[in-house]
Amino acid sequence: MKIAIHQRENSFSDRWIEYCEENNIDYKIVDCYRSDIVEQLVNCNGLMWHWDLNDYKASLVAKQLTISLESKSIKLFPNVNTSWHYNDKVGQKYLFESLNIPMIPTYIFYSKMEALEWVKTNTFPKVFKLRNGAGSLNVRLIRNKHEAKKLIKKSFGKGFASSDKIANIKDKILHFKNDQNFSRFTNIIKAILRFVLHKENEKLFPREKGYVYFQDFIEGSEYDLRVVVVGDRCWAAARFNRDNDFRASGSGKYSFDNKYFSDKLIKLAFETSRKLEAQSIAYDFISTDGKFLLIEISYAYPTGKSDMHPGYWDKDLNWYEGSVNAEYFMIEDFINLIKNNSMDN
């Protein structure tokens, strides 16, 4: 067995490689951006690539390469079912509705006039989002119809930059306040430099325009629920809202106490993964009126807090004490997939 891994610093690949070296798994470092990537995979049993939403090259090639390699029966992580909806809130809306997954009511318009007519008959506040962005970036609370109309006109006018650099600086400052260390401090410096110096990568992203996306605002919620499913394992965290803000993502305030996670929630996460046929997904749920509603999903989630979880559930809701290593779970499942495929053939 030989696994191909696209190596990217500070990505899942760091621990994938570590796992291979610890367990004597043969692996090969490949470059998915090279023209000869298909040739690089000769004699490999599968490809693992943690591609990043902030990389313009990945936005051009990752989904297309994944589909193409799967047509050749090459095993991948993430596969198509796990990754096609990554960083695409618009696509996720239709996916959740098609699979009858309970979700926050969401409204998308591709016509300026239809959007303005909708505003006339709806109540506010609502949450406005762009289709891409992580960690609460490109998400804002729209308090009244005037604000909504203003955003609609901009959406069908000059549009929005794909990244909000000022919001990014504020996020990095918030992260530093919650966890004061040198790495967090350097992230602030990098964000400021990014604001001043325009990276070539950022110039290539098109502006977000030609659509508008709203979600209902759930009043009174103090936290959301990040639930991660990798194969037959599930773990969770309650993420509390930022100070004086409705957003929880990026707050740095967590609880791993199981009192926040009912059997109903964990079952829903496993059931959703089964419907999606996904290898590994992080779900963001919100609890309201005794129901759990899905906000959005991502295969590429931060794993830095994983080690802090006290344990995980299996699909039968059995609880296992011990640390969580998301990347190890991913590669273990991937190796088993390759082994089972070899036996079938």
N, C-alpha and C positions, 0 to 999 in steps of 0.2 A: 504494500500500500504506500502511495505517495500523495501527499496533499499539497496543492499549490496555494500559497498565501501571498496576497498583495500586502506588502509591508508599508505601514504608515505610522509614523511616530505618534504616540498618545492616542492610539485607536485600539479597538479590540485585538488587533494583530499582535500587540505586545505580549499579551497573555496566551494567545494561540501558539505563538512560537515557543514561549516558555513551557507550555504544556507538552508540545512535541518533544522538546529537549529533555524534559523530566521523564517522559514515558517512552523514549526511543522510537518515536513516530517519524518516519521519513517524510521530510517536507522540502519544498522548493520555493524560493522567493521569486515571484514573477512581477511584472509591471503591466497592469491592465491598460495603461495609456499607450503602450507601444503598438505599432501597427501589426506586429507579428504575435499578438497575444494568443491567438488560437494555436499557433505552432509551439509557443512556450508550454502549452498544456499537454502536449504529447507525452504519453506515459504517466500522466497524473490521473488520479481517480476522482478528483474534485477540486473546486476552487473556493476559497474563502476570501471575501473582500468586504471590509467595512468601509464603504464609500460615504463621503461626507457631504451634507447639504450645502456647505459653504464653498465647495470646490466647483467652479464653473465647468471644468473638464468632466467631472462626475455627472453633472446635470446633462451633459451632452451624450455620454456614452454608457453610463452604468445600466440603465434599464434596457437599453437596446442590446448591450452585450449579454446581459442576463437572459433575455428571451432567446437570443441567437444560440447561446451555449446550451440552454435547456432543450432546444430543438435537436441538438446533437447528442442528447441524453447524457450530458456532463452534469454531475451533481454540483450544486452551488449552495453557499451560504453567503448572503440571504438568497433564497430562491424567489421566483416571480411573485408567488402568493404572499410572501413575507414583505416584499419591498416595493411593489409597484405604487403603493399609496403613500409611501414615505414622503414627507414634506409636501403633501398635496391635500389640503383640507377640503377642497372642492370634490376631489375624487372620493375622499372618505365619506362625505355626506351621502353620495349615491350608493356607495358600498354598504353603509350601515342600513339604509332604507331598504335596499334589495334583499338583505339577509335578515331583516326584522330584528335588528339589534337596537335595544332601547337607547335613545340618544337625545341630547338637547335639541329642541326644535330649531331648525336651521333654514335660512332663506337665502337663495342665490338668484341674482338677476343679471342678465346679459343685455338688458335694454335700459337706458337711462329713464325713459318715460315710464316703463313698468315699475321700476324701483321707486320713482317719485310718487306714483299712484299708491303703491304699497305703504309708503310712509304715512299718507293721509289717513289710512284706516287702522293704523297700528299704534300701540302704546309703547312708551319708552320708560326706562333705559333698555337698550339692547347692547350687545357686544359686537363690535366691528373687528373683522380679521382680514388679513391677506391670506392667500392660499398657502404661502410658505412662511418659514420663520420658526425658531425654537426658543424655549425658555421665556415665553410671554412677550417676545419681540413681535412687532406688527399686530398687537392686540390692544384694543382700547375700548373704554366704556363710553357709549354715546347716550347722553342724558336726555336729549329732547329731539324733536323733529327738525329743528333748525340745524343742529349739528349733523343729523343724518343727511339732510339735503345737501349740506356743504360737502360732505364726504362723497356722496353720490356724484356730484358734479365734478369733483376732482378725479374720481375713479374713471369717469368717462371723458376726462380731459387729459391733463398731462400725466395723471397717474401718480404712483408712489415708487420711490426707490426701493429695491428689493431688500435693502438692509437699512436700519435706523441707527446711525452711528452715535447719536446723542443718547438714545435709549440704551445702547450697548455700553457706553461709558457709565451711565447710572447703574446698570446691572452689575458691572464689575466692582464699582464702589460698594454696592450693597453686599456683594459676596465677600468683600474684604472686611466689612464691618462684622459680618456673621462669623468669619473665620480668618483672623488676622495672622497671615503668614506671608513669607517672601513671595511665594508663587502667586498668591492673590494680588499682591501689590504690583508685581511685574505685569499682571494682566491688565491693570488699570493703565499703566504706561503704554502698553501695546494698543489698548483701545483709543487712547489719546492720539498716538502716532497714526493710527488707522484713520482717525477723524481728520488729521492734518494732511496726511499723505494718501493719495488715492491709489490703492493697489490695482494693478492691471486686471487681476481676477474680478474685482468688483465692477470695473468699467464694462466688463463683458456681459454682465447680467442685464436683461431687459427690464424696463420699468413695468410694474404691475398695474394693468389698466384693462378696461373693457369688461369688467364684471364688478359686482359688489356682493359682499358676504356678511350676513348678520346672524347672530345666535341670540336666543332668549337669554335674559339675565336672570340668574337664580338668586333671589333676594335672601339675605341672612346667612349665607354659607360662609363659614369661617375657615374651611379647608377643603382640599380635594383629595382624592385617593389614587395614588400611583400604584398600580398593580401590574407586576411583570410575570409573564408566563414564558418559560423556555421548556419546550417539550412537555413533560409530565410534571414539571415543578413550577411552583408559584410562590411569590413573596410580595410584600406590600409595604407601603409607607403612607401615613397621613401627612400631607404637606400643608402647613398653615399659611394663611394669607400674609402677604407683605404688610408692613405697617401702613395704615391709612390707604389701603389699596384692595381691590377685589381679586387680584391675581395671586395665586399660590406658587406657581412655577418660579423658581429662582429666588424664593424667599430665604432659603437656607434654614428654615425652621421645620423640623421633621419629628415625627413620633413613629416608632416601630412597635408600639404596644398593640397586641392582638385584639384589644377591646374595640378598636376601630374597624375591624374586618370581620364581618359576619360570614357564616357559611354561604349565605345567599350570594354575597359579593364574589367570593372565591369561585363558586360554581359558575357564576355568570362569566368570569374571566376565562375559565377553562372552556366553557361552551362557546364563547366568542372565538377563541383560538381554533377550536374545532371547525367552526363555520368558515373561518378565514383560511384554514389549512396552513397556518403560519408556524414557522419554526421558533420564532422568538419575537415577542411584541410587548411593549410597555403601553398600558392602558391608563388613561386619565378619566376617572369617574367622578361624579358629584352625586351626593345623596340629597334627595328632596322628597318629602311626603312619603317616606318609607320605600322609595324606589331608587335604584342606581341608574343614572343616565351617563352615557359615554360622551366625553367631550372630543377627544381625538386620540390617535394612536401613533406609535413610531417604532420601527425596528432598531433605530440607532439612538439609544437612550444612554444617559450618563450612568456609568457603573461604579463610580468612585465611592458611593454610599453602600454598595452591595455588601461589602465586608462587615458592615455594621448591623445587618439584619440578624436577628437571633435564630433564624431558621426558615424553613419553607414547608409548604403543603405539597402532597402529591395529588394526582387526579381524583383519588378516593377520599381526599381531605384528611389523610393522615399527616400528622405534624412531625417534622424532623428537626431536632435541635442542631445548631451548628452554624458556622459562617457560610455565607453564600458567595460563590465565585461564578458570576454570570458567564464569563468568557469560557471557563472550563466546561460548564454545562453545555454551551453551544458546540464546542469542538467534540465533546464526548458523544453528543447526539449525532453529529455529522459523521464521525468515524463509524458509529453503529449503523447509520444509514448506508454507508458505502459497503460495509461488511454484509449487511442483509441483501443489498443489491447484487453483490458478487455471488452469494449463495443461490439467489433466485435464477441467476444466469448460468 
